[in-house]
């Protein structure tokens, strides 16, 4: 089977180089080529499709499907959910060497993704809780200042609330959300402006709201207070996002360059969905159909 193996591995003259000098990719290509050419009854594959170019990966998938068609048993170990959903009839989810779920592939993958979302929610809850404490150290090495402004209004806490009014940083599409901002003002402010902004992780600006468009009463005396903005629905598709919050001691349009306190991308939240939704936003919609034949 030498010719078949060397043809499939396609590593050219390196086939004559001692294997101890192979790269990990060359080693995996040669190993896979040998494994499929010995006509195995059971084939064990551990992340082999993570190496090689697109053409080699396609040849590997074709070889696997050919073995499937001939009734061979194939066990694939992979972190690629797309690969697992494409190839596997039965899936086992392992974590810390323990079986967390086993059975139908789609159901097992859904269970895993829900767990990932829960772990992400816990990390966001902890990370955002001490975001102000960490920022002082992080801004020394970050090219983007995360907090700036030295005005009379200082933001002391920012939090997002879910539909049950619990502090949370993980939401479902169209779930009602509230954003609360605690502040401490060192003096009265006749026309305070508070704002919140949402960006994608790549920096795309998605949405903002402020109290210039939705006026609030003045801050009559120095001291603490809270402002809240209600969102009827979190109309974003599944993903991770930055939340910014700001306070201004006076209106500063159109560029808003003089904040009293600006928390720039200081908080992160996620939107989680079991179903795939294309695009960036979720707009509720209904379809209707009518035709002469139907009437």
C-alpha positions as a LaTeX table, in Angstrom:
\begin{tabular}{lrrr}
\hline
Residue & $x$ (\AA) & $y$ (\AA) & $z$ (\AA) \\
\hline
Unk1 & 0.00 & 0.00 & 0.00 \\
Unk2 & 3.08 & 2.26 & $-0.14$ \\
Unk3 & 2.04 & 4.04 & $-3.33$ \\
Unk4 & $-1.50$ & 4.66 & $-2.08$ \\
Unk5 & $-0.21$ & 6.03 & 1.24 \\
Unk6 & 2.37 & 8.38 & $-0.27$ \\
Unk7 & $-0.11$ & 9.60 & $-2.89$ \\
Unk8 & $-2.74$ & 10.42 & $-0.26$ \\
Unk9 & $-0.30$ & 12.00 & 2.24 \\
Unk10 & 1.06 & 14.21 & $-0.58$ \\
Unk11 & 4.14 & 15.41 & 1.27 \\
Unk12 & 6.40 & 15.12 & $-1.78$ \\
Unk13 & 10.12 & 14.43 & $-1.26$ \\
Unk14 & 9.69 & 14.68 & 2.52 \\
Unk15 & 8.46 & 11.09 & 2.43 \\
Unk16 & 12.15 & 10.11 & 2.47 \\
Unk17 & 13.01 & 12.33 & 5.45 \\
Unk18 & 13.19 & 10.57 & 8.85 \\
Unk19 & 9.77 & 10.83 & 10.53 \\
Unk20 & 11.38 & 12.31 & 13.66 \\
Unk21 & 12.06 & 15.43 & 11.57 \\
Unk22 & 8.45 & 15.82 & 10.38 \\
Unk23 & 6.30 & 18.75 & 11.41 \\
Unk24 & 3.14 & 17.90 & 13.34 \\
Unk25 & 1.09 & 18.54 & 10.19 \\
Unk26 & 3.21 & 16.20 & 8.05 \\
Unk27 & 3.07 & 13.55 & 10.76 \\
Unk28 & $-0.74$ & 13.76 & 10.92 \\
Unk29 & $-1.09$ & 13.62 & 7.12 \\
Unk30 & 1.06 & 10.50 & 6.92 \\
Unk31 & $-0.71$ & 8.89 & 9.88 \\
Unk32 & $-4.16$ & 9.48 & 8.38 \\
Unk33 & $-3.03$ & 8.20 & 4.99 \\
Unk34 & $-1.81$ & 4.96 & 6.59 \\
Unk35 & $-4.93$ & 4.55 & 8.75 \\
Unk36 & $-7.44$ & 4.70 & 5.92 \\
Unk37 & $-5.41$ & 2.48 & 3.60 \\
Unk38 & $-5.20$ & $-0.52$ & 5.95 \\
Unk39 & $-8.97$ & $-1.02$ & 5.50 \\
Unk40 & $-9.76$ & $-0.76$ & 9.23 \\
Unk41 & $-12.90$ & $-2.10$ & 10.87 \\
Unk42 & $-12.63$ & 0.68 & 13.47 \\
Unk43 & $-11.00$ & 4.04 & 12.72 \\
Unk44 & $-9.99$ & 6.40 & 15.56 \\
Unk45 & $-9.43$ & 10.02 & 14.49 \\
Unk46 & $-8.12$ & 12.62 & 16.94 \\
Unk47 & $-8.33$ & 16.16 & 15.53 \\
Unk48 & $-6.57$ & 15.10 & 12.33 \\
Unk49 & $-8.71$ & 17.46 & 10.25 \\
Unk50 & $-7.25$ & 20.42 & 12.13 \\
Unk51 & $-4.11$ & 20.15 & 9.98 \\
Unk52 & $-3.53$ & 20.44 & 6.27 \\
Unk53 & $-4.86$ & 22.78 & 3.65 \\
Unk54 & $-8.43$ & 22.90 & 2.37 \\
Unk55 & $-7.75$ & 20.40 & $-0.41$ \\
Unk56 & $-6.28$ & 17.82 & 1.99 \\
Unk57 & $-9.14$ & 18.26 & 4.46 \\
Unk58 & $-11.67$ & 17.64 & 1.70 \\
Unk59 & $-9.87$ & 14.45 & 0.70 \\
Unk60 & $-9.94$ & 13.34 & 4.34 \\
Unk61 & $-13.70$ & 13.95 & 4.54 \\
Unk62 & $-14.25$ & 12.03 & 1.30 \\
Unk63 & $-12.23$ & 9.13 & 2.69 \\
Unk64 & $-14.21$ & 9.13 & 5.94 \\
Unk65 & $-17.53$ & 9.15 & 4.10 \\
Unk66 & $-16.35$ & 6.31 & 1.91 \\
Unk67 & $-15.55$ & 4.24 & 5.00 \\
Unk68 & $-18.96$ & 5.15 & 6.45 \\
Unk69 & $-20.63$ & 3.95 & 3.27 \\
Unk70 & $-18.91$ & 0.59 & 3.72 \\
Unk71 & $-20.23$ & 0.20 & 7.26 \\
Unk72 & $-17.02$ & 0.94 & 9.14 \\
Unk73 & $-17.08$ & 2.22 & 12.72 \\
Unk74 & $-15.45$ & 5.65 & 13.04 \\
Unk75 & $-14.70$ & 7.44 & 16.31 \\
Unk76 & $-13.85$ & 11.12 & 15.90 \\
Unk77 & $-12.40$ & 13.27 & 18.71 \\
Unk78 & $-12.83$ & 16.93 & 17.85 \\
Unk79 & $-13.59$ & 20.42 & 19.12 \\
Unk80 & $-15.16$ & 21.30 & 15.76 \\
Unk81 & $-18.91$ & 21.22 & 16.30 \\
Unk82 & $-19.53$ & 21.66 & 12.58 \\
Unk83 & $-17.48$ & 18.55 & 11.83 \\
Unk84 & $-19.22$ & 16.56 & 14.56 \\
Unk85 & $-22.68$ & 17.57 & 13.32 \\
Unk86 & $-21.69$ & 16.77 & 9.75 \\
Unk87 & $-20.24$ & 13.30 & 10.34 \\
Unk88 & $-21.48$ & 11.82 & 13.61 \\
Unk89 & $-24.65$ & 9.80 & 14.20 \\
Unk90 & $-23.95$ & 9.49 & 17.94 \\
Unk91 & $-22.08$ & 11.97 & 20.08 \\
Unk92 & $-20.53$ & 11.90 & 23.55 \\
Unk93 & $-19.65$ & 15.13 & 25.37 \\
Unk94 & $-16.74$ & 14.74 & 27.78 \\
Unk95 & $-15.61$ & 17.27 & 30.36 \\
Unk96 & $-12.83$ & 16.57 & 32.86 \\
Unk97 & $-12.91$ & 12.94 & 31.72 \\
Unk98 & $-16.58$ & 12.61 & 32.70 \\
Unk99 & $-19.48$ & 11.95 & 30.34 \\
Unk100 & $-21.80$ & 14.97 & 30.45 \\
Unk101 & $-24.20$ & 13.86 & 27.73 \\
Unk102 & $-24.46$ & 11.13 & 25.11 \\
Unk103 & $-26.87$ & 10.31 & 22.34 \\
Unk104 & $-28.34$ & 12.13 & 19.36 \\
Unk105 & $-25.76$ & 14.51 & 17.92 \\
Unk106 & $-27.98$ & 17.59 & 17.61 \\
Unk107 & $-29.31$ & 17.19 & 21.16 \\
Unk108 & $-25.83$ & 16.64 & 22.63 \\
Unk109 & $-24.39$ & 19.65 & 20.80 \\
Unk110 & $-27.29$ & 21.80 & 22.06 \\
Unk111 & $-26.61$ & 20.66 & 25.64 \\
Unk112 & $-22.92$ & 21.51 & 25.22 \\
Unk113 & $-23.64$ & 24.96 & 23.78 \\
Unk114 & $-26.05$ & 25.73 & 26.64 \\
Unk115 & $-23.30$ & 24.80 & 29.09 \\
Unk116 & $-20.81$ & 27.01 & 27.23 \\
Unk117 & $-23.31$ & 29.88 & 27.41 \\
Unk118 & $-23.78$ & 29.32 & 31.15 \\
Unk119 & $-20.03$ & 29.34 & 31.74 \\
Unk120 & $-19.75$ & 32.50 & 29.67 \\
Unk121 & $-22.50$ & 34.13 & 31.72 \\
Unk122 & $-20.66$ & 33.33 & 34.95 \\
Unk123 & $-17.40$ & 34.77 & 33.59 \\
Unk124 & $-19.16$ & 37.92 & 32.44 \\
Unk125 & $-20.84$ & 38.33 & 35.83 \\
Unk126 & $-17.49$ & 38.11 & 37.61 \\
Unk127 & $-15.54$ & 40.14 & 35.04 \\
Unk128 & $-18.00$ & 43.03 & 34.85 \\
Unk129 & $-18.37$ & 43.16 & 38.64 \\
Unk130 & $-14.75$ & 44.25 & 39.04 \\
Unk131 & $-14.34$ & 46.02 & 35.69 \\
Unk132 & $-13.67$ & 49.38 & 37.38 \\
Unk133 & $-11.00$ & 47.90 & 39.66 \\
Unk134 & $-9.19$ & 46.14 & 36.81 \\
Unk135 & $-9.31$ & 49.12 & 34.48 \\
Unk136 & $-6.70$ & 51.14 & 36.37 \\
Unk137 & $-4.07$ & 48.50 & 35.64 \\
Unk138 & $-5.25$ & 47.54 & 32.17 \\
Unk139 & $-5.29$ & 51.06 & 30.78 \\
Unk140 & $-1.51$ & 51.21 & 31.26 \\
Unk141 & $-1.02$ & 48.61 & 28.53 \\
Unk142 & $-4.11$ & 49.17 & 26.39 \\
Unk143 & $-3.92$ & 51.32 & 23.28 \\
Unk144 & $-7.56$ & 52.24 & 23.87 \\
Unk145 & $-8.28$ & 54.14 & 27.12 \\
Unk146 & $-11.24$ & 52.41 & 28.75 \\
Unk147 & $-12.21$ & 55.15 & 31.18 \\
Unk148 & $-11.68$ & 58.88 & 30.91 \\
Unk149 & $-13.20$ & 62.21 & 31.95 \\
Unk150 & $-12.75$ & 64.29 & 35.11 \\
Unk151 & $-16.07$ & 66.05 & 35.48 \\
Unk152 & $-18.40$ & 66.41 & 38.45 \\
Unk153 & $-20.41$ & 63.24 & 37.65 \\
Unk154 & $-18.66$ & 59.94 & 38.29 \\
Unk155 & $-20.22$ & 56.61 & 37.34 \\
Unk156 & $-19.88$ & 54.24 & 40.28 \\
Unk157 & $-21.66$ & 51.16 & 38.94 \\
Unk158 & $-23.17$ & 49.94 & 35.68 \\
Unk159 & $-25.30$ & 46.83 & 35.47 \\
Unk160 & $-27.67$ & 45.07 & 33.10 \\
Unk161 & $-30.86$ & 43.44 & 34.38 \\
Unk162 & $-32.74$ & 40.56 & 32.78 \\
Unk163 & $-36.49$ & 40.06 & 32.49 \\
Unk164 & $-36.72$ & 39.01 & 36.17 \\
Unk165 & $-34.76$ & 42.11 & 37.25 \\
Unk166 & $-31.66$ & 40.13 & 38.23 \\
Unk167 & $-28.17$ & 41.39 & 37.39 \\
Unk168 & $-27.12$ & 39.45 & 34.32 \\
Unk169 & $-24.90$ & 39.82 & 31.29 \\
Unk170 & $-26.41$ & 37.02 & 29.21 \\
Unk171 & $-29.72$ & 37.34 & 27.37 \\
Unk172 & $-31.96$ & 35.71 & 24.81 \\
Unk173 & $-32.89$ & 37.56 & 21.61 \\
Unk174 & $-35.84$ & 39.91 & 22.26 \\
Unk175 & $-35.62$ & 39.46 & 26.05 \\
Unk176 & $-36.58$ & 42.65 & 27.95 \\
Unk177 & $-33.48$ & 44.30 & 29.44 \\
Unk178 & $-32.80$ & 47.26 & 31.71 \\
Unk179 & $-29.49$ & 49.08 & 32.11 \\
Unk180 & $-28.92$ & 50.87 & 35.43 \\
Unk181 & $-26.20$ & 53.44 & 36.09 \\
Unk182 & $-25.28$ & 54.55 & 39.60 \\
Unk183 & $-23.51$ & 57.91 & 39.85 \\
Unk184 & $-21.99$ & 60.29 & 42.38 \\
Unk185 & $-22.21$ & 64.01 & 41.60 \\
Unk186 & $-19.88$ & 66.43 & 43.40 \\
Unk187 & $-22.14$ & 69.41 & 42.58 \\
Unk188 & $-25.58$ & 70.17 & 41.13 \\
Unk189 & $-25.88$ & 69.68 & 37.36 \\
Unk190 & $-28.64$ & 71.51 & 35.51 \\
Unk191 & $-28.76$ & 69.30 & 32.43 \\
Unk192 & $-27.00$ & 65.99 & 33.02 \\
Unk193 & $-26.59$ & 63.72 & 30.02 \\
Unk194 & $-26.26$ & 59.96 & 30.47 \\
Unk195 & $-25.77$ & 57.57 & 27.58 \\
Unk196 & $-25.26$ & 53.88 & 26.83 \\
Unk197 & $-23.72$ & 52.46 & 23.66 \\
Unk198 & $-23.42$ & 48.96 & 22.19 \\
Unk199 & $-20.66$ & 47.80 & 19.84 \\
Unk200 & $-19.77$ & 44.46 & 18.32 \\
Unk201 & $-16.40$ & 43.04 & 19.30 \\
Unk202 & $-14.98$ & 44.15 & 15.94 \\
Unk203 & $-15.90$ & 47.75 & 16.78 \\
Unk204 & $-19.05$ & 48.07 & 14.67 \\
Unk205 & $-21.34$ & 50.65 & 16.29 \\
Unk206 & $-24.81$ & 49.12 & 16.71 \\
Unk207 & $-26.95$ & 51.27 & 18.98 \\
Unk208 & $-27.03$ & 54.05 & 21.55 \\
Unk209 & $-29.51$ & 55.94 & 23.71 \\
Unk210 & $-29.07$ & 59.09 & 25.80 \\
Unk211 & $-30.96$ & 61.48 & 28.01 \\
Unk212 & $-30.58$ & 64.35 & 25.59 \\
Unk213 & $-33.11$ & 62.54 & 23.40 \\
Unk214 & $-35.00$ & 61.31 & 26.48 \\
Unk215 & $-34.62$ & 64.15 & 29.05 \\
Unk216 & $-34.44$ & 63.52 & 32.79 \\
Unk217 & $-34.75$ & 66.01 & 35.71 \\
Unk218 & $-31.65$ & 67.98 & 36.78 \\
Unk219 & $-29.35$ & 66.85 & 39.57 \\
Unk220 & $-30.42$ & 69.42 & 42.17 \\
Unk221 & $-27.89$ & 68.61 & 44.89 \\
Unk222 & $-24.53$ & 66.89 & 45.16 \\
Unk223 & $-24.79$ & 63.21 & 46.00 \\
Unk224 & $-25.62$ & 59.81 & 44.63 \\
Unk225 & $-28.34$ & 58.69 & 42.27 \\
Unk226 & $-29.37$ & 56.09 & 39.70 \\
Unk227 & $-30.63$ & 56.35 & 36.15 \\
Unk228 & $-32.22$ & 53.49 & 34.22 \\
Unk229 & $-32.98$ & 52.87 & 30.57 \\
Unk230 & $-35.52$ & 50.18 & 29.65 \\
Unk231 & $-35.18$ & 48.11 & 26.49 \\
Unk232 & $-38.40$ & 46.42 & 25.39 \\
Unk233 & $-36.33$ & 43.68 & 23.77 \\
Unk234 & $-32.69$ & 42.76 & 23.25 \\
Unk235 & $-33.02$ & 42.75 & 19.46 \\
Unk236 & $-29.54$ & 41.41 & 18.72 \\
Unk237 & $-28.51$ & 38.08 & 17.28 \\
Unk238 & $-26.39$ & 35.57 & 19.21 \\
Unk239 & $-22.87$ & 36.80 & 19.96 \\
Unk240 & $-20.71$ & 38.86 & 22.31 \\
Unk241 & $-20.93$ & 42.65 & 22.57 \\
Unk242 & $-19.32$ & 45.65 & 24.29 \\
Unk243 & $-21.41$ & 47.98 & 26.48 \\
Unk244 & $-20.23$ & 51.53 & 27.13 \\
Unk245 & $-21.73$ & 54.06 & 29.54 \\
Unk246 & $-21.08$ & 57.78 & 29.85 \\
Unk247 & $-22.07$ & 60.89 & 31.77 \\
Unk248 & $-21.75$ & 64.52 & 30.63 \\
Unk249 & $-22.14$ & 67.61 & 32.79 \\
Unk250 & $-23.64$ & 69.47 & 29.82 \\
Unk251 & $-24.77$ & 68.68 & 26.26 \\
Unk252 & $-21.79$ & 68.32 & 23.96 \\
Unk253 & $-23.05$ & 67.61 & 20.43 \\
Unk254 & $-22.16$ & 66.66 & 17.81 \\
Unk255 & $-18.87$ & 64.95 & 18.78 \\
Unk256 & $-19.32$ & 64.56 & 22.56 \\
Unk257 & $-15.60$ & 64.99 & 23.26 \\
Unk258 & $-15.83$ & 66.31 & 26.83 \\
Unk259 & $-17.36$ & 63.59 & 29.03 \\
Unk260 & $-17.59$ & 63.86 & 32.77 \\
Unk261 & $-16.99$ & 60.11 & 32.97 \\
Unk262 & $-16.84$ & 57.68 & 30.04 \\
Unk263 & $-16.64$ & 53.90 & 30.44 \\
Unk264 & $-15.54$ & 52.95 & 26.95 \\
Unk265 & $-16.18$ & 49.27 & 26.06 \\
Unk266 & $-15.67$ & 48.56 & 29.75 \\
Unk267 & $-18.43$ & 45.94 & 30.01 \\
Unk268 & $-19.21$ & 42.86 & 27.93 \\
Unk269 & $-22.44$ & 40.92 & 27.51 \\
Unk270 & $-23.66$ & 38.04 & 25.38 \\
Unk271 & $-26.81$ & 37.07 & 23.53 \\
Unk272 & $-27.49$ & 33.34 & 23.36 \\
Unk273 & $-29.88$ & 31.48 & 21.06 \\
Unk274 & $-30.47$ & 27.82 & 20.23 \\
Unk275 & $-31.47$ & 28.79 & 16.71 \\
Unk276 & $-29.31$ & 30.49 & 14.11 \\
Unk277 & $-30.39$ & 34.03 & 13.24 \\
Unk278 & $-28.63$ & 35.75 & 10.36 \\
Unk279 & $-27.50$ & 39.36 & 10.43 \\
Unk280 & $-26.89$ & 41.63 & 13.42 \\
Unk281 & $-30.39$ & 42.52 & 14.60 \\
Unk282 & $-33.66$ & 40.74 & 15.34 \\
Unk283 & $-36.76$ & 42.50 & 14.03 \\
Unk284 & $-40.04$ & 40.76 & 14.93 \\
Unk285 & $-41.99$ & 39.99 & 11.78 \\
Unk286 & $-44.97$ & 38.02 & 10.51 \\
Unk287 & $-45.59$ & 36.57 & 7.07 \\
Unk288 & $-48.95$ & 36.16 & 5.38 \\
Unk289 & $-49.89$ & 34.46 & 2.15 \\
Unk290 & $-52.94$ & 34.91 & 0.00 \\
Unk291 & $-53.84$ & 33.75 & $-3.50$ \\
Unk292 & $-57.00$ & 33.41 & $-5.55$ \\
Unk293 & $-56.71$ & 29.63 & $-5.31$ \\
Unk294 & $-56.43$ & 29.78 & $-1.52$ \\
Unk295 & $-59.52$ & 31.98 & $-1.24$ \\
\hline
\end{tabular}
